[in-house]
Amino acid sequence: MALDTETVLTLLQDVAAEVITPRFRMLAEHEVGSKSHPGDLVTVADRESEVLITRALSRAYPDAAILGEEAFAEDPSLMDDFRAAEHAFTVDPVDGTRNFVHGSPDHAVMVAETRSGVTVRAWIWQPQHELAYVAELGAGTTRNGEQLPRLDVGDDPARWRLRTSAPARVGEELVGAPAMELTWLSCGIDYPKLAEGVCDALLYRSTRPWDHVPGALMVSELGGTVGSTDGERYGPRSDPAALVATGSPGLYERLVRES
């Protein structure tokens, strides 16, 4: 049975309340580990929440491919299945795991749905901030049920606010804008900040679908642009080396051209 948009949001909220929030600032040492390298953290909350979300989506959509961050760590072939699938979901059970482990409220649960390689729905739930962001293709983006306005970055570079996920790039000056600052180190926080106009551009060096597919739809629905540094628009089947998300096509083109 298909799940309506509100039901999926409720699923993320319920899972967070059950297995994520009770561990916030309460993680035991044995509940935190690493994946590919010591800095790539994973917790029991990541694993348990992904299992619960994946199980519910699989029950509703048995033929859909589901690309979960933690499942991919165990089986990289899931990426090929996802990119080839006519119907698929991405699942990021705790986006901003490092923030979560260190007691920062800046973490989120994220899911996106794709059809024939096009993102059609996206959800971001920030449990500590109690903010829900939802986007549907062609219907805009909402925050806690209220429609967000279309983005307007303006024409004055001195007022543009750029953020980067790479600490080494903090302080760089691009396109006449002030020095770049660090992102919030969670795409589930970064993209909503861009959608709200708190910043005007995000520059990323990691481009995994579970991190970027949900937020890319939200920003695009508000008139923004997300794409590679080569000028290619980002989509669920993309695999760019680096990514730029902006509040306007014009700013995107300038960043691609000048950076």
Secondary structure, 3 states (H helix, E strand, C coil): CCCCHHHHHHHHHHHHHHHHHHHCCCCCHHHEEECCCCCCEEEHHHHHHHHHHHHHHHHHCCCCEEEEHHHHHHCCCHHHHHHHCCEEEEEEEEECHHHHHCCCCCCEEEEEEEECCEEEEEEEEECCCCEEEEEECCCEEEECCEECCCCCCCCCHHHCCEEECCHHHCCCCCCCCCCCEECCCCHHHHHHHHHCCCCCEEEECCCCHHHHHHHHHHHHHCCCEEEECCCCECCCCCCCCCEEEECCHHHHHHHHHHC
